[in-house]
Amino acid sequence: RAANRFFLSLVMVQSFTRADVAKHDQFDDAWIIVDDGVYNVSEWAYKHPGGRVILYYRGQDATEPVKAFHPDMERTNKYMKPYFVGNLTPEEHNKMPQVIADFRALREEFEAEGAFKPKVSFYMAYLAQIVFLEILAVFALHYTGSLLLTALILATSQIQAGWQQHDFGHCAVFKSAKWNQMIHYLFIGVFKGAMSWWWKSRHNRHHAKTNMIKLDPDMHVEPMFSFSDELVTQPKWKPWRRFIPILPYQKFYWFLFGPPTVTTFLFMWENTVFMAKRGIALDIIAVYLFFVRFDFTFAPMLPPLQVIGLYFLMRFIESHWFTWVTSMNHLPMPKKEDTRDDWVTLQLQGTQNVQNGWFSDWFTGVCI
């Protein structure tokens, strides 16, 4: 069917207005705009390597998110050709919000300056830092016997590996998506013990509709916390209703159950469920290698229960660091239901500026 649509598009190219495209905003009838082309992604969304996040922009101009998530647009365009249904009418080509026009001009300026070209030396230095910290943790345990000091050093390594994997997960380092994916398995799997495709599924949805209730997974923190009045009164899962009476007090118990549990338990649970439902062999192997590596490193130095304790102490420290940094970026900004705003506006509304400096860049991963 996709091949037939592509053949017909070669014979006669149709023209559409943005209002025409906006009518196709259903999951089984989803059109998007990329540059001046119109594409029917109703079927492609279920084959899309990045998941069905593409449906977040059904009936809308998806140029900015598509380009932000796909640095190699030449390759991306090859996949999109079979789903081409027409072009925008000539009078609609430049009909866009001023913020979009300004953003595109700024992006072109940065591209001309080479601002998006990654420096391999930077990533090699970051890798050296992570390896150094892991070696330092072994020496710390051997010479001091302190589980707390060792866990602190390991948590620092985990956080820095987390910032490092981010760019590979966005396919922003190498031109080849395959190379980005393989290195992503290394950093998020072998170094951190998490699933690559779990992270991509979660993080892509977060960037696509930042701070949008029901769409951004970072906004779903039920049952003990909630950003939405509706999710409080009508939780997705009925057993969660028993938590409704305590939610008005979440600002008081956030410090006890928020930062300590995100990477310690929440992400572990999500990874386990994702592995059981959708686990890919290379993803599972990479995670397995992390735990084998951790056990082989510390089992000769500690009793089994202390090895487990060291792991969870590391995660406990990492969870505080990670939660406060990520909360600082987005959570103070407005949170609302999807208003179908353009992608640039959503990023501006949902992201808080942070005063930078060498330490804050390193601590928060801004330099990544």
Buried (B, 14 or more C-beta within 10 A) or exposed (E): EBEEBBEEBEEEEEBBBBEBBBEBBEEEEBBBBBBBBBBBBBBBBEEBEBBBBBBBBBBBBBBBBBBBBBBBEEEBBEEBBBBBBBBBBEEBEEEBEEEBEEBBEEBEEEEEEEEEEEEEEBBEEBBEBBEEBBEBBBEBBEEEEEBEBBBBBBBBBBBBBBBBBBBBBBBBBBEEBEEBBBBBBBBBBBBBBBBBBBBBBBBBBBBBBBBBBBBBBBBBBBBBBBBBEEBBEEBEEEEBEEBBEEBEEBEEEBEEEBBBBBBBBBBBEBBBEBBEEEBBEBBEEBBEBBEEBBBEBBEEBBEEEBBEBBBBBBBBBBBBBBBBBBBEBBBEEEBBEEEBBBBBBBBBBBBEEEEEEEEBBBBBBBEB
